[in-house]
Amino acid sequence: MTDIKKMTEQELENAAGGVAGFNYGNGWRTVKNLQGGYLALRTAPSFNYENEVIHTGPKNGMLVQITGNTVSGTGINGVPATYVWVYSPDFGVSGYVNAYYIG
């Protein structure tokens, strides 16, 4: 049987609409929802080829460690997105990733 963890007030607020500066708990999370092959880690919280730290990054199912707070940014086609700073042990690099792709 799976234990259900109660969400904190900050986690509830983030789920309801997002909060800049929310801390995901500096824990390990799984990469998810990828359809294009890999997750780019970025130097800035925006979707831009020029800010990619690594061009072939984590894939679905790989673990990343959240090491920073979330910030607001822009996703694909300028759509607002939430980004979080993570570390990828498989690639040895850190950067911003769109929180949509972190489980």
C-alpha positions in Angstrom: 0.0 0.0 0.0 1.3 3.5 -0.9 1.6 6.1 1.8 0.0 9.4 0.9 2.0 12.5 1.9 0.0 15.5 3.0 0.9 18.7 1.0 2.2 21.7 2.8 0.5 25.1 2.4 3.2 26.2 -0.1 2.7 23.0 -2.1 -1.0 23.6 -2.2 -0.6 27.2 -3.3 1.9 26.2 -6.0 -0.5 23.5 -7.4 -3.3 26.1 -7.4 -1.5 28.5 -9.6 2.1 28.8 -8.9 4.3 30.9 -6.7 7.6 32.5 -7.8 10.3 31.5 -5.3 8.5 28.3 -4.2 11.0 25.6 -3.1 10.2 22.1 -4.3 12.0 20.7 -1.3 15.5 20.2 -2.7 14.8 16.6 -3.4 15.0 14.0 -6.1 12.4 14.1 -8.9 11.9 12.1 -12.1 11.9 13.6 -15.6 8.5 13.1 -17.2 6.3 14.3 -20.1 9.1 14.4 -22.7 8.1 13.8 -26.3 11.1 15.3 -28.0 13.8 13.1 -26.6 15.6 15.0 -23.8 15.3 17.8 -21.3 17.5 20.8 -21.9 19.1 22.4 -18.8 19.3 26.2 -19.2 21.3 29.1 -17.9 18.2 31.3 -17.7 14.5 30.5 -17.1 13.4 30.8 -20.7 13.0 28.6 -23.8 15.9 29.7 -25.9 18.5 27.6 -27.8 21.3 30.0 -26.8 20.8 29.4 -23.0 21.1 25.6 -23.2 23.8 24.3 -20.8 23.6 20.8 -22.3 22.1 19.9 -25.7 21.4 16.2 -24.9 20.2 16.1 -21.4 18.1 13.9 -19.1 15.4 11.6 -20.6 12.1 10.4 -19.3 12.6 8.4 -16.1 16.0 9.8 -15.2 16.4 11.5 -11.8 17.3 15.1 -11.2 17.9 16.8 -7.9 16.1 20.1 -7.3 18.6 22.4 -5.7 16.9 25.8 -6.0 13.6 27.7 -6.0 11.2 28.0 -8.9 11.0 31.2 -10.9 8.6 32.5 -13.6 9.8 32.4 -17.2 8.7 31.9 -20.7 8.2 28.5 -22.3 7.7 27.4 -25.9 6.2 30.1 -28.2 6.4 32.7 -25.3 3.9 30.9 -23.1 4.4 31.6 -19.4 6.1 28.8 -17.6 7.6 27.9 -14.2 11.2 26.9 -14.1 13.2 25.2 -11.3 17.0 24.9 -10.8 18.1 21.2 -10.9 21.3 19.1 -10.9 21.6 16.1 -13.3 23.9 13.5 -11.8 23.9 11.6 -15.1 25.4 14.6 -16.9 27.1 16.4 -14.1 25.5 19.7 -14.8 23.0 22.1 -13.3 20.5 24.5 -14.9 16.9 25.7 -15.1 14.2 23.3 -16.4 10.5 23.8 -17.1 8.8 22.4 -13.9 6.2 20.7 -16.2 8.8 18.1 -17.0 9.7 17.3 -13.4 7.6 14.6 -11.5 
